[in-house]
Amino acid sequence: MKNKAAKIYLGNYKGQVSSEVKDRGNDPYFVKKAEGAFETLNRVGLPKDLLEVRTEPIKKEDSNSSI
């Protein structure tokens, strides 16, 4: 059976997109990480600047900047 993956390019990165990827939603590692994230959010909350509604568009960064 031939792999039905499509090659994609995003800037200098290249990869493949496939419709035959396994679902990892119930993987114990990810479940534990998600539970820890929810506990942290419940304990410390979200920063105020994330909760405020933005009234002006986000300025686009310089295309030469690195992430």
Stockholm file with secondary structure:
# STOCKHOLM 1.0

chainA/1-67         MKNKAAKIYLGNYKGQVSSEVKDRGNDPYFVKKAEGAFETLNRVGLPKDLLEVRTEPIKKEDSNSSI
#=GR chainA/1-67 SS CCCCCEEEEETTEEEEECSCCCCCTTCHHHHHHHHHHHHHHHHHCCCHHHHSCCCSCCCCCCTTCCC
#=GC SS_cons        CCCCCEEEEETTEEEEECSCCCCCTTCHHHHHHHHHHHHHHHHHCCCHHHHSCCCSCCCCCCTTCCC
//
